[in-house]
């Protein structure tokens, strides 16, 4: 099932027509016995209403060792059961699967200079509407990727912006809260602006670029922005929105800023299955280990650069686009020092450990019916620990 046609090629590519996905063999026959403790943690979480549905994919040494779905779309008894083919709103996992990977590809092709000022590509970032703050000249693509640009974490831009253009202008006008490069603060606003910059470099929209360069080559056939309306009832709802859209949010992006942007943005908007996310993670592991060029979408040195924790600002856990395990970490206790991952607001996550050749994808809709329940913060690290304990036995 492919949701996008292959788009035109505005950017010189590595002959993606001949690329093929690194093979991912299925080896899940013993998953119920092997991961019984990990699955039990998720089953208990569903019973305790931490989230109604969960989909898991685990890869280890070039094999999919677990693919499991639990729960139902909502907590009602007659709600549809989640399945392996069920798409979840990835929320901020979009930042690494899409935006960061697009940046990596453009960097490899010599089109993106990490330390170039963003105003060279997005001159509106320094304009009268932005207050004319000359510090904005110092904000680079690297800082946007590393969440050290000085931009605020989050703003409800959707409350006063009713179109994509209005919301982008509002994002560009947000004042800096700290000096660029001096402080790490996770920023949706920064990734909205980063997405704009990457689209201008590529001369192509994020969704078209990523379909051709990432989703297609990796056979991520269930991964899409802007899901077709006919599929909405096959996707778990993420919110009963009574304040902004005044409807149940199902099959459309939960993030309100991304919604105003048309569901296609640098910070959120992607829908996928656990297996497709695992395919992406498997490719990251294989490319990082030196997959043959005809199968690789990235070079090992590029992956190493973007997934290595930044040295500045001091104390940051951020790599370029990716996060790394901190103390405590949502990855749990056992992911190694070269690991990297990312979380999504809707209850999604991806963690990758290249030393173990391991990836764990966990997708949920923990924001149903609202975002008040934070129990996933306790569930997620316990689940990750139980998976690794099972693998190490």
N, C-alpha and C positions, 0 to 999 in steps of 0.2 A: 504494500500500500504506500504509494508515493504521493505526497501532498503538493509538492512544488515541481513545475517543469524545470529542466536544467536551463539556467539563464545564460545571457550573453557573457562574454569574457572581456571585461574592461581592464583586467589586470593580467600582466604576463604570468602564466601559471606553469606548473611543472607537469604539463601534459596529463591533467587529471583524468582524461578519458581512458588512459591505460592503467591508472591506479586500481588496485583491488584491496579490499579490506584485509588486514592481517587476520589469518584464520583463527577463529575462536571455537574450539571444540567443546561440546557439551559433555559434562561428566558429573551429572547431578543425581545419579541413581541412588547413592547412599546419603543424600542430603538430610533426610528426616532423622536418621540415626546420628549422623555426624554433628549436625547443628541443632539438635533437639533443645539444648539449653538456651541457645540464642533465639530460636523461634518461640520458645515459651515466654521469653521476656516480652516479645512483641504481642503475643496472644494475651498476656496479662495486661499489657498497656491498653490494648483495644477494649478489654473487659472493664478497665478502669476509666475508659473514655479519654485517654490521652490523645487518640486519633481514631477515626472509624476504619480506615483502610491503610494497608502498608504493602509495598512491593519491594522485594529485595533481590539483588544480584551480587554474587561474589565471584571474582575471578582470581585464579592462582596459577602461576606458571603456564600461561597460554591456554588455560581451560576455564570454562564457566563451571564452577563447582557447586553453585546453588542458584536457583531461580525459584522464588517462592512469593506467593501473594496471599495475604490474609485480610479478613474483614469484609466490610460492605461499604458502599458509597457514603452512607450516613448511619446513624445509630438505630434507625427504625427497623423493625423486624422484617418488613417486606422490601427493604432497600436492595438494589442489585449487588451481587457479590463482585468484588474486584477480581480481575483475572490478569494473567501475564501480559495480555495485550492492552490492558488499561493504561491510558495516558494520564500523567499527573502534571500539574502546573509546577514547573521546576523553580519558579521565582528566581532568586539570586544565583542559583547554580548556572543560570544563563550567562552570568558574568564570566565564567571560566570555559564552559563548553563552546560558547559563541564568541564573545567579545575578546577575551584574552587570546583564544586560538586564532581569531582573525588578525589580531595584533602580531602574533608570532609569525604567521605566514607572511604578512606584509613586511615585517622586520627581515625575514630571511631573503626576501626578494629585493632588499635594498630600498624599499619605498617608505619605510618608517624608521626615523631616527629617534631613539628613545629619549635622548636628552635635548631634542628640539623643542622650543616653546610652542605650546598649543596655539598661540595667537598667529603663528605662521600659517596654520591651516584653518583655524577658526578665528579670524580677526575680530569678530563680534564679541569675543570673550573680553576684550579691552575696548569698551565703548562708553558713550555717555550714559547708557542705561545701566552699566555695571558700576557706575560711580567713579570711573576713571582712576581706580586704584592701580598705581604703577607696579605694585607687587605682582600683579597678574601677568606681567611680562616674564616672570621667572617660573611660571607653572609649566612643567614639561609633561610629555606623554608618560615618562617614567613615573612622575609623581601621581598622575591620575591612576595609573595601573597599581601603584603601591599605596594608594589612599593617603598620600601625604601632601596633597595639593593645597591644603588650607581651606577647602570648601566644606560646608556643613554636611552632616551625615544624611539628613533627610528633611524634606520640606513638603508640605501638602500643597504642591503647586496646582494640583487638579481642582482646588477650591476656587481658583480665579482664572484658570486657563481652560478654555473650552475647545481648543483645537490643538493639533500637533504643533503648528507654528507658534501659537501663543505659549504653549508649555516649554518649548525649546528656548524661546526668548526669556521666559521667566527663569529657567535654569541658568542661562548665560548671565543673567543679571544678579544672581545671588552673591552677596558680599563674602569675601574671605573671612574666616573666623580666626585664623592663625597665619603666621608667615609661611609661605610655601617651603616645604622640606623640613619644617621644624617639629612637626607633630603628626602622628598617624591617627587618623579618624576615618573609619569606614564610611564611604560616601556614595550613596546612590546618585547624587547630583553630579559627582565627578564622572561616574560611568555613563550617565546620559550624555555628557559633553564629550567624553572619550568616544562613544559610539558615533557621534556626529563627525568627529575628526577622522575616524577610520573610514567612514563612508565616503568622505570627500577624497581621501587618499586613493581609495579603491575605485572611485567614481561609480559606485554601485551600492545598493542598499544592503544592509546586514543580512537580511533573509536570503536574498538572491546569492550573495557571495558565499554564505555558509552552506547553502544547499549544494552548490557546485563543488566547493573546496573541502567540505567537511562531511556533511550528512551523506552525500552521494558516494564518495569514495569509501566511506566506512560502513556502507550498507545500513545506515541508521534510518530505515524506511518508515519508522513510526514517530519521527521527530519533526516538529513543525512549529512555526509561529502561526497565530491567527487560525485556529482550528475551524474546519467547515461547520456551519450551523447544523447540518444534518448529523454531526457526530457529537454534539454537545451533551446529549443525554447518555452517552457512553463514557463520559468523563466524570470522576467524582467532583462534587461541588466543593468549593473552598470557603464560601462565606454566605451568610444570610444578611445581605447588605441593606440596612434600613435607614442609612443616613446619606448616601451619595447616589448609588444607582437604583436603590429601592427595589431590589429583586435578588433572588438567589443567584449567586455567581457560579456558573457551571459551564465549562468549556470556553470561558473567556478569562483573560488574565486577572488574577486577584488584585495585583498592585494597581492602585488607582492612577498613578502617574503614567505607568505603562499603558493603561487602558486609554487615556486621553491621547497618547502617542500612537494610537491605532493598534496596540498589541505587539508592536515590533520596536524594541528599544535595546540599548546597550546594557541595561541593568536588570531586565526581567522580560518575560513574555514567552519563553520557550516551553513547549509541552513535549513530553517524551515518556517512554516506558523504561523500566529498570534495565531491561536487556539492552536497549539502545544506548543508555548511558554507560552500561558496562562495556559495550563495544568501543565507545569513545575512550574509556579508561584503559582498556586493553591496548588500544592503539598508542596511547601515551606511554604505556610501559614498553611496548615493543619498539616504538620509535626511539625512546630513550635508551634502549638497549642495543640499538643499531639495526633495526629492521632494514632489509634490502630496499634500496631507493624506490623501486617500482611500487612498493607497497606502503611506503612511508608518506605521511602528510607533513611531517616535521623532521628536522635533523636533531640528533642527540644533543648537540651543543646548545641548540635553541631551547629545548626543554630544560636542560640544566640551568641555563641563564634565567628563565622565567619562573622556575620553581624553587630557586634558591632564595632563602630569606634575605631581605635587604639589610644592609648594615646601618642605614640611616632612614628615618630618625632612630635614635638610640632606643632599644627596647621593643621595637616593632616586631610583630610576628608575621608581617606581610611579606610575601614574595611579589612578583609582578602579576597581578591579577589573582593569584592563588593566595591562600592562607597556609600557615604551617602549624604543627602542634605546639600549643603553649601549655602552661600549667595553671589550672587544670584545662583540659581540652575536651571538646565534644568528640574528638576522635578516640577518646579513652586513654588508657595507660600504656598501650603497647606499640603504637605506631612509631616507627623509627625516626632518626634525626633528619633523614632526607625525604620524609613524607610531605605530602601536600594535599590540600582538599578545599572544600567550600561548602557552606550551608545555604539553604534557601528558607525564606520566611514561612512558606506554606508547610514546612516540615520535611524538606528534602535535604539530602546531603550526598556528597561523594568524597571519599578519602582514598588516597593512593599511596602505597609504600613500595618504592622501587627496589629496596633491598630485599624485601620479602616477595617481590613480584606479585603483589596483592592489591586488589581494589575492592571496596565495599560501597555499594550503592544502596541507599535507603530512601524510598519515596513514600510520603504520607500526605494526608490532607488535614493536618493538625489544626488548621485555622477554622475548621467547621465545628459549630456554626458561627463562631467568632474567634478572635485571636487571643482571648483571655487566658486560655489554657496553655501553660508553659511546661507541662509535665514531660514533654519530649526532651527537655534539657537533661533530665535524669535518665530517661530511657535510652537515649542514643549512645552515650558512652558505655553503658552497661552492655548494650547489644554488641557494640564493636569489640569490647573486651571478651565477651563470650565467643564470638566468631574466632578471634585469634587464639584463644585458649583451646578451642576445638581443633584448629589447624595444627597447633603445636603439640597436641597429644600424640 
